[in-house]
């Protein structure tokens, strides 16, 4: 489990099925060294899955 703060752009409360650009700020950056642009990750808040994400290249945003 890798923990990060999540900040959404242009929306505060997305509805199911919505899309949004998000920024992750890892709590422990060394645990995130394995992630790469294009990779899909699953986001959890506790046990349930709350979202899925495709990682973008930070240089392209």
C-alpha positions as CSV (number, residue, x, y, z in Angstrom):
1,X,0.0,0.0,0.0
2,X,1.5,3.3,-1.1
3,X,0.0,6.4,0.5
4,X,-0.4,9.8,-1.2
5,X,-2.4,13.0,-0.7
6,X,-4.8,13.6,-3.6
7,X,-5.7,17.0,-5.1
8,X,-8.3,17.2,-8.0
9,X,-8.3,19.9,-10.6
10,X,-11.5,21.8,-11.5
11,X,-13.8,19.7,-9.3
12,X,-14.3,19.0,-5.6
13,X,-16.8,16.2,-5.6
14,X,-16.7,14.0,-8.8
15,X,-19.7,11.8,-9.4
16,X,-19.4,8.1,-10.3
17,X,-18.2,7.8,-13.9
18,X,-16.7,11.4,-13.9
19,X,-13.1,12.0,-15.1
20,X,-10.7,14.5,-13.5
21,X,-7.1,15.4,-13.5
22,X,-5.5,14.7,-10.1
23,X,-2.2,15.3,-8.5
24,X,-0.7,12.8,-6.1
25,X,1.8,13.9,-3.4
26,X,3.4,10.7,-2.0
27,X,3.8,10.4,1.7
28,X,6.9,8.3,1.1
29,X,8.3,9.1,-2.3
30,X,10.7,6.2,-2.4
31,X,7.7,3.8,-2.3
32,X,6.5,5.4,-5.6
33,X,9.7,5.0,-7.6
34,X,8.3,2.0,-9.5
35,X,5.3,3.9,-11.1
36,X,5.7,5.0,-14.7
37,X,3.6,7.1,-17.2
38,X,0.8,5.0,-18.7
39,X,0.6,2.7,-15.7
40,X,-2.9,2.1,-14.2
41,X,-3.3,2.4,-10.5
42,X,-6.3,1.8,-8.1
43,X,-7.1,4.3,-5.4
44,X,-8.6,3.2,-2.1
45,X,-10.0,5.0,0.9
46,X,-9.9,2.3,3.4
47,X,-11.0,-1.0,1.9
48,X,-13.3,0.0,-1.0
49,X,-11.9,1.0,-4.3
50,X,-12.8,4.6,-5.0
51,X,-11.2,5.3,-8.3
52,X,-8.8,4.1,-11.0
53,X,-6.2,6.3,-12.6
54,X,-3.8,6.3,-15.6
55,X,-0.6,8.0,-14.7
56,X,0.6,10.9,-16.9
57,X,4.1,12.0,-17.5
58,X,4.6,14.9,-15.1
59,X,6.7,16.7,-17.8
60,X,3.6,16.8,-20.1
61,X,1.2,18.5,-17.7
